[in-house]
């Protein structure tokens, strides 16, 4: 990578500021970026009309999605209420919340280098709990009526139809996030987090169904067994299956060609197989403990390993790309190192709170997230997988970062290199 931290020469040979560029000597397709604005100079604003239209579109899309998710959730809850009654459903709701808190905290812990927007996380949860469950309930019910005359779901319904329907419905939630906010989807960690949230939403509603049904059918003893099996032994089951799809999508966003389509499909197929084996384990003697120990535990460990390694890679990307901006004068090397280290991030937020109170701590957290977004955007530019308008967005992020850091930190020493001097990386 080549970084040219000279500005645009003006009258008198003055250096107007750093210029962060893409490596222009590799291929014609990866031509150098346009010069970034000088530190402290605002980036060119987007036309007000374009911004207003985009906001109106976002509001409309959000309203439609909220309506669809609410309608789906109400439909499913209405069916559960009709089957099991209000009191049992209330108990089911209370118990189903417990694994949501545990599993949700695990996924949020993973997502700390560049925290995902709360609205998108809620979208993923709502899709899993409202849309995916409604689709699954409708398809699975009809399939059972056709395939199971006795009324008891059989191997085909549970082992084939249900996994295919549920995993596809959940995967569409991850795809929806990707389509709506491509710029927020940076790689495997984001895929894991959004897929996990979709799975959590799905598992929550499904647990309400099973917990309330167990209470009605067998009282507190059967409820206790069901709770242990679903909330204690296997709380990550549904999120885990969907996370496999999320890994495939996360890998695909940083690639070109066939891999961009094959990886998500492969992830979906693996998720369907895992889900099918999990469901079919109930039909074989010792099937559940066998599948749990031989398949579920190793897959869970593998997914955790992939997620942790992916987060470490995010740390390396942050350091590499922020070092480019540090050499160009936008941040100091110490700030770049701080953003790329979770312990240093916590220390910086504590320092901000001690010196400026809660507002300063919030500003520091915003600075860290903004720097992370900028670094991941530059990584996509480097790979050639950035969205349209990414270069203009980089300039806006640089200006926002510069203005925000001026509120918190001393300005970095000015870069005083002769015009034409560059830094090779």
GULOSE-297208 format. One record per residue (C-alpha): chain; x, y, z. Coordinates in steps of 0.001 Angstrom, whole numbers, plus 500000, padded with zeros to 6 digits. Layout:
N
+---+--------+--------+--------+
| c |     xx |     yy |     zz |
+---+--------+--------+--------+
| A |      X |      Y |      Z |
...
+---+--------+--------+--------+
end
This chain:
425
+---+--------+--------+--------+
| c |     xx |     yy |     zz |
+---+--------+--------+--------+
| A | 500000 | 500000 | 500000 |
| A | 501234 | 503471 | 499224 |
| A | 500328 | 506495 | 501271 |
| A | 500979 | 509940 | 499884 |
| A | 500661 | 512402 | 502759 |
| A | 501250 | 515530 | 500797 |
| A | 498502 | 518015 | 500156 |
| A | 497509 | 519844 | 497044 |
| A | 500086 | 522504 | 496239 |
| A | 498643 | 525979 | 496275 |
| A | 499988 | 529468 | 495961 |
| A | 503427 | 529862 | 497513 |
| A | 503961 | 526089 | 497668 |
| A | 501805 | 525776 | 500788 |
| A | 500846 | 522249 | 501934 |
| A | 497053 | 522165 | 502243 |
| A | 496951 | 518872 | 504156 |
| A | 497378 | 515127 | 503907 |
| A | 496238 | 513143 | 500927 |
| A | 495272 | 509514 | 501646 |
| A | 495348 | 507459 | 498452 |
| A | 494733 | 503937 | 497253 |
| A | 497690 | 502130 | 495630 |
| A | 497400 | 503365 | 492068 |
| A | 500270 | 501378 | 490580 |
| A | 498756 | 497911 | 490938 |
| A | 495979 | 497822 | 488385 |
| A | 493950 | 500278 | 486397 |
| A | 490860 | 499141 | 488305 |
| A | 492417 | 500289 | 491568 |
| A | 493221 | 503842 | 490684 |
| A | 494261 | 506190 | 493453 |
| A | 491659 | 507841 | 495620 |
| A | 490911 | 511472 | 495204 |
| A | 492653 | 513668 | 497702 |
| A | 491035 | 513714 | 501095 |
| A | 490143 | 517098 | 502550 |
| A | 492690 | 518789 | 504741 |
| A | 492361 | 518105 | 508468 |
| A | 489812 | 520501 | 509850 |
| A | 488301 | 521315 | 506471 |
| A | 484718 | 520128 | 506035 |
| A | 484021 | 517632 | 503293 |
| A | 481718 | 518648 | 500508 |
| A | 478134 | 518251 | 501590 |
| A | 475825 | 516024 | 499645 |
| A | 472941 | 517726 | 497867 |
| A | 470115 | 518382 | 500288 |
| A | 467591 | 516897 | 497874 |
| A | 469506 | 513612 | 497646 |
| A | 469897 | 513406 | 501414 |
| A | 466214 | 514174 | 501974 |
| A | 465089 | 511532 | 499495 |
| A | 467369 | 508960 | 501071 |
| A | 466036 | 509709 | 504542 |
| A | 462450 | 509538 | 503329 |
| A | 463183 | 506192 | 501689 |
| A | 464787 | 504887 | 504872 |
| A | 461804 | 505964 | 506962 |
| A | 459395 | 504301 | 504532 |
| A | 461380 | 501047 | 504443 |
| A | 461659 | 501015 | 508240 |
| A | 457911 | 501582 | 508608 |
| A | 457065 | 498771 | 506178 |
| A | 459457 | 496353 | 507874 |
| A | 458137 | 497254 | 511321 |
| A | 454578 | 496668 | 510123 |
| A | 455468 | 493288 | 508589 |
| A | 457401 | 492136 | 511657 |
| A | 454666 | 493250 | 514041 |
| A | 451982 | 491560 | 511976 |
| A | 453936 | 488321 | 511853 |
| A | 454650 | 488355 | 515579 |
| A | 451020 | 489082 | 516453 |
| A | 449873 | 486270 | 514169 |
| A | 452179 | 483754 | 515847 |
| A | 451344 | 484920 | 519374 |
| A | 447624 | 484761 | 518584 |
| A | 447990 | 481100 | 517594 |
| A | 450025 | 480317 | 520715 |
| A | 447450 | 482066 | 522914 |
| A | 444634 | 480097 | 521307 |
| A | 446452 | 476807 | 521943 |
| A | 447828 | 477344 | 525440 |
| A | 445959 | 480227 | 527085 |
| A | 447102 | 483594 | 528471 |
| A | 448511 | 482435 | 531815 |
| A | 450720 | 479747 | 530261 |
| A | 451894 | 482169 | 527567 |
| A | 452874 | 484741 | 530200 |
| A | 454965 | 482109 | 531984 |
| A | 456480 | 481116 | 528645 |
| A | 457328 | 484723 | 527821 |
| A | 459071 | 485263 | 531147 |
| A | 461142 | 482083 | 530863 |
| A | 461963 | 482645 | 527192 |
| A | 463540 | 486004 | 528025 |
| A | 466256 | 484402 | 530155 |
| A | 468250 | 482731 | 527358 |
| A | 467759 | 485838 | 525196 |
| A | 469686 | 487900 | 527739 |
| A | 472488 | 485343 | 528000 |
| A | 472924 | 484612 | 524302 |
| A | 472389 | 488227 | 523264 |
| A | 475122 | 489386 | 525642 |
| A | 477523 | 486860 | 524075 |
| A | 476950 | 488231 | 520569 |
| A | 477198 | 491851 | 521698 |
| A | 480477 | 491011 | 523443 |
| A | 481825 | 489804 | 520124 |
| A | 480782 | 493013 | 518355 |
| A | 483008 | 495557 | 520089 |
| A | 485448 | 496915 | 517517 |
| A | 482699 | 498539 | 515455 |
| A | 479392 | 498325 | 517278 |
| A | 476506 | 497685 | 514902 |
| A | 473662 | 500237 | 514813 |
| A | 470963 | 499368 | 517374 |
| A | 468292 | 499778 | 514707 |
| A | 469823 | 497042 | 512552 |
| A | 470195 | 494730 | 515543 |
| A | 466515 | 495276 | 516346 |
| A | 465683 | 494587 | 512712 |
| A | 467509 | 491257 | 512927 |
| A | 465746 | 490350 | 516187 |
| A | 462370 | 491387 | 514816 |
| A | 462872 | 489466 | 511611 |
| A | 463686 | 486295 | 513521 |
| A | 460838 | 486695 | 515982 |
| A | 458162 | 488058 | 513643 |
| A | 458832 | 487217 | 510008 |
| A | 460811 | 483970 | 510173 |
| A | 458554 | 482400 | 512813 |
| A | 455414 | 483307 | 510873 |
| A | 456818 | 481774 | 507689 |
| A | 457985 | 478664 | 509519 |
| A | 454697 | 478182 | 511357 |
| A | 452650 | 478458 | 508165 |
| A | 454843 | 476152 | 506063 |
| A | 455516 | 473593 | 508802 |
| A | 451829 | 473345 | 509675 |
| A | 450804 | 472702 | 506078 |
| A | 453649 | 470214 | 505589 |
| A | 452625 | 468299 | 508704 |
| A | 449012 | 468126 | 507512 |
| A | 450189 | 466591 | 504240 |
| A | 452935 | 464319 | 505546 |
| A | 451705 | 463318 | 509012 |
| A | 448133 | 462000 | 508963 |
| A | 448452 | 460932 | 512610 |
| A | 448999 | 464538 | 513641 |
| A | 452430 | 463795 | 515123 |
| A | 455315 | 465353 | 513140 |
| A | 457458 | 462656 | 511557 |
| A | 461057 | 462443 | 510356 |
| A | 460370 | 464121 | 507012 |
| A | 458547 | 467048 | 508579 |
| A | 461063 | 467562 | 511367 |
| A | 464231 | 466485 | 509601 |
| A | 463731 | 467977 | 506139 |
| A | 460867 | 470459 | 505819 |
| A | 461326 | 472327 | 509099 |
| A | 465111 | 472831 | 508775 |
| A | 464845 | 473988 | 505165 |
| A | 461979 | 476374 | 505882 |
| A | 463328 | 477820 | 509104 |
| A | 466928 | 478290 | 507991 |
| A | 465907 | 479892 | 504713 |
| A | 463475 | 482219 | 506502 |
| A | 466155 | 483213 | 509009 |
| A | 468829 | 483623 | 506345 |
| A | 466597 | 486110 | 504532 |
| A | 466820 | 488319 | 507627 |
| A | 470611 | 488490 | 507347 |
| A | 470296 | 489194 | 503626 |
| A | 467813 | 491984 | 504402 |
| A | 470371 | 493695 | 506652 |
| A | 473026 | 493315 | 503958 |
| A | 470787 | 494793 | 501257 |
| A | 469522 | 497666 | 503389 |
| A | 472858 | 498671 | 504895 |
| A | 475703 | 497226 | 502847 |
| A | 478143 | 499748 | 504305 |
| A | 477537 | 498368 | 507832 |
| A | 478396 | 494812 | 506777 |
| A | 482186 | 494496 | 506949 |
| A | 482884 | 490776 | 507251 |
| A | 482542 | 487594 | 509260 |
| A | 482002 | 489221 | 512657 |
| A | 479091 | 491291 | 511340 |
| A | 477630 | 488214 | 509664 |
| A | 477880 | 486280 | 512916 |
| A | 476305 | 489082 | 514964 |
| A | 473350 | 489759 | 512670 |
| A | 472713 | 486044 | 512103 |
| A | 472910 | 485436 | 515825 |
| A | 470338 | 488148 | 516488 |
| A | 467972 | 486653 | 513923 |
| A | 468386 | 483254 | 515569 |
| A | 467793 | 484721 | 519027 |
| A | 464538 | 486312 | 517901 |
| A | 463369 | 483059 | 516352 |
| A | 464348 | 480978 | 519389 |
| A | 462576 | 483409 | 521739 |
| A | 459183 | 483021 | 520060 |
| A | 459649 | 479279 | 519593 |
| A | 460526 | 478922 | 523281 |
| A | 457329 | 480751 | 524229 |
| A | 455436 | 478124 | 522226 |
| A | 457262 | 475158 | 523757 |
| A | 457366 | 476440 | 527342 |
| A | 453691 | 477364 | 527450 |
| A | 452750 | 474099 | 525711 |
| A | 454789 | 472056 | 528202 |
| A | 453103 | 473794 | 531123 |
| A | 449639 | 473053 | 529737 |
| A | 450440 | 469456 | 528785 |
| A | 452438 | 468292 | 531800 |
| A | 452488 | 470973 | 534448 |
| A | 455579 | 472387 | 536095 |
| A | 457544 | 469124 | 535926 |
| A | 457362 | 468939 | 532125 |
| A | 457987 | 472675 | 531916 |
| A | 461155 | 472242 | 533979 |
| A | 462461 | 469505 | 531685 |
| A | 461680 | 471537 | 528578 |
| A | 463318 | 474622 | 530053 |
| A | 466517 | 472733 | 530911 |
| A | 466738 | 471154 | 527463 |
| A | 466059 | 474322 | 525486 |
| A | 467331 | 477167 | 527678 |
| A | 470176 | 475545 | 529632 |
| A | 471543 | 472692 | 527509 |
| A | 471023 | 474177 | 524060 |
| A | 470283 | 477934 | 524221 |
| A | 472578 | 478550 | 521230 |
| A | 470922 | 475983 | 518929 |
| A | 468907 | 478271 | 516646 |
| A | 471457 | 481110 | 516705 |
| A | 474211 | 478589 | 515981 |
| A | 472506 | 477228 | 512851 |
| A | 471898 | 480731 | 511521 |
| A | 475432 | 481842 | 512387 |
| A | 476760 | 479300 | 509887 |
| A | 474833 | 481204 | 507211 |
| A | 476154 | 484474 | 508624 |
| A | 479739 | 483233 | 508317 |
| A | 479123 | 482407 | 504656 |
| A | 477636 | 485843 | 503980 |
| A | 480400 | 487550 | 505958 |
| A | 483059 | 485792 | 503889 |
| A | 481229 | 486609 | 500662 |
| A | 481090 | 490390 | 501152 |
| A | 484886 | 490668 | 500864 |
| A | 485128 | 488514 | 497732 |
| A | 484335 | 488716 | 494059 |
| A | 483164 | 486300 | 491414 |
| A | 481459 | 482999 | 492109 |
| A | 482573 | 482856 | 495734 |
| A | 480331 | 485819 | 496456 |
| A | 477295 | 483632 | 495707 |
| A | 478564 | 480161 | 496547 |
| A | 479659 | 480911 | 500122 |
| A | 476195 | 482023 | 501385 |
| A | 474553 | 479049 | 499653 |
| A | 477101 | 476681 | 501190 |
| A | 476459 | 478228 | 504609 |
| A | 472720 | 477750 | 504186 |
| A | 473137 | 474104 | 503181 |
| A | 475358 | 473379 | 506176 |
| A | 472856 | 475093 | 508492 |
| A | 470001 | 472982 | 507078 |
| A | 471971 | 469756 | 507552 |
| A | 472952 | 470638 | 511125 |
| A | 469384 | 471611 | 511971 |
| A | 468014 | 468443 | 510366 |
| A | 470376 | 466180 | 512314 |
| A | 469484 | 468041 | 515492 |
| A | 465758 | 467463 | 514942 |
| A | 466176 | 463846 | 513859 |
| A | 468111 | 463029 | 517028 |
| A | 464774 | 462738 | 518860 |
| A | 463840 | 459654 | 516806 |
| A | 466874 | 457493 | 517707 |
| A | 467827 | 455876 | 521023 |
| A | 470435 | 458053 | 522686 |
| A | 470116 | 460254 | 519620 |
| A | 469977 | 463568 | 521440 |
| A | 473026 | 463120 | 523707 |
| A | 474953 | 461537 | 520838 |
| A | 474246 | 464369 | 518403 |
| A | 474801 | 466924 | 521140 |
| A | 478255 | 465608 | 522102 |
| A | 479504 | 464474 | 518699 |
| A | 478066 | 467239 | 516527 |
| A | 476626 | 470185 | 518420 |
| A | 479487 | 470781 | 520845 |
| A | 482268 | 470568 | 518206 |
| A | 480328 | 472798 | 515803 |
| A | 479712 | 475311 | 518568 |
| A | 483418 | 475299 | 519461 |
| A | 484316 | 475704 | 515801 |
| A | 481997 | 478662 | 515329 |
| A | 483365 | 480326 | 518481 |
| A | 486920 | 479827 | 517179 |
| A | 486024 | 481298 | 513786 |
| A | 484331 | 484275 | 515432 |
| A | 487256 | 484983 | 517771 |
| A | 489785 | 484708 | 514935 |
| A | 487635 | 486989 | 512803 |
| A | 487545 | 489561 | 515580 |
| A | 491323 | 489401 | 515902 |
| A | 491574 | 490020 | 512196 |
| A | 489350 | 493057 | 512629 |
| A | 491872 | 494368 | 515162 |
| A | 494705 | 493925 | 512648 |
| A | 492697 | 495660 | 509920 |
| A | 491991 | 498564 | 512248 |
| A | 495662 | 498973 | 513099 |
| A | 496878 | 498675 | 509489 |
| A | 494356 | 501088 | 508011 |
| A | 494463 | 503621 | 510840 |
| A | 498267 | 503650 | 510579 |
| A | 497752 | 504955 | 507042 |
| A | 495717 | 507851 | 508388 |
| A | 498213 | 508394 | 511194 |
| A | 501053 | 508784 | 508707 |
| A | 498868 | 511200 | 506765 |
| A | 498282 | 513329 | 509856 |
| A | 494616 | 512650 | 510586 |
| A | 495263 | 510879 | 513898 |
| A | 498312 | 510212 | 516032 |
| A | 499965 | 506764 | 516108 |
| A | 498883 | 506453 | 519745 |
| A | 495253 | 507050 | 518793 |
| A | 495469 | 504482 | 516003 |
| A | 496876 | 501930 | 518459 |
| A | 494167 | 502782 | 521009 |
| A | 491300 | 502181 | 518570 |
| A | 492774 | 498814 | 517537 |
| A | 493009 | 497537 | 521143 |
| A | 489947 | 496723 | 523245 |
| A | 491749 | 497233 | 526595 |
| A | 493086 | 500601 | 525399 |
| A | 489606 | 501571 | 524248 |
| A | 488245 | 500937 | 527736 |
| A | 491111 | 502887 | 529263 |
| A | 490482 | 505814 | 526927 |
| A | 486772 | 505892 | 527802 |
| A | 487611 | 505865 | 531512 |
| A | 490036 | 508738 | 530959 |
| A | 487401 | 510689 | 529040 |
| A | 484837 | 510166 | 531776 |
| A | 487306 | 511214 | 534473 |
| A | 488221 | 514404 | 532626 |
| A | 484932 | 515418 | 531038 |
| A | 482160 | 513320 | 532550 |
| A | 479565 | 511219 | 530728 |
| A | 479388 | 513485 | 527622 |
| A | 483143 | 513122 | 527077 |
| A | 482903 | 509354 | 527500 |
| A | 480127 | 509202 | 524917 |
| A | 482183 | 511360 | 522547 |
| A | 485176 | 509057 | 522981 |
| A | 483048 | 506011 | 522229 |
| A | 481690 | 507762 | 519154 |
| A | 485233 | 508588 | 518048 |
| A | 486273 | 504958 | 518437 |
| A | 483302 | 503691 | 516444 |
| A | 483818 | 506331 | 513753 |
| A | 487489 | 505443 | 513409 |
| A | 486563 | 501780 | 513139 |
| A | 483994 | 502503 | 510430 |
| A | 486590 | 504530 | 508538 |
| A | 489210 | 501768 | 508766 |
| A | 486832 | 499074 | 507529 |
| A | 485683 | 501336 | 504691 |
| A | 489284 | 501809 | 503602 |
| A | 489855 | 498056 | 503758 |
| A | 486917 | 497543 | 501391 |
| A | 488353 | 500203 | 499101 |
| A | 491669 | 498377 | 499148 |
| A | 489998 | 495086 | 498260 |
| A | 487868 | 496675 | 495554 |
| A | 484584 | 495618 | 497186 |
| A | 483416 | 499024 | 498441 |
| A | 479990 | 500372 | 497598 |
| A | 479345 | 503210 | 495190 |
| A | 480169 | 506566 | 496725 |
| A | 482634 | 505080 | 499214 |
| A | 485352 | 507611 | 498403 |
| A | 483048 | 510541 | 499132 |
| A | 481956 | 508811 | 502333 |
| A | 485609 | 508422 | 503336 |
| A | 486085 | 512167 | 503057 |
| A | 483007 | 512843 | 505170 |
| A | 484121 | 510358 | 507820 |
| A | 487588 | 511909 | 507910 |
| A | 486155 | 515377 | 508484 |
| A | 483754 | 514105 | 511160 |
| A | 486580 | 512235 | 512872 |
| A | 488833 | 515283 | 512807 |
| A | 486182 | 517569 | 514288 |
| A | 485287 | 515040 | 516969 |
| A | 488872 | 514381 | 518027 |
| A | 489488 | 518128 | 518343 |
| A | 486875 | 518145 | 521100 |
| A | 488706 | 515464 | 523056 |
| A | 492385 | 515290 | 522224 |
| A | 495336 | 517503 | 521402 |
| A | 495806 | 518025 | 517678 |
| A | 498495 | 515829 | 516110 |
| A | 501728 | 517457 | 515020 |
| A | 501377 | 518920 | 511523 |
| A | 502869 | 516955 | 508655 |
| A | 505625 | 518970 | 507003 |
| A | 506949 | 516872 | 504172 |
| A | 508047 | 518319 | 500878 |
| A | 505368 | 518180 | 498204 |
| A | 505744 | 514875 | 496394 |
| A | 507094 | 512895 | 499352 |
| A | 505322 | 509592 | 499988 |
| A | 505361 | 506762 | 502497 |
| A | 505464 | 503169 | 501360 |
| A | 503563 | 500633 | 503401 |
+---+--------+--------+--------+
end
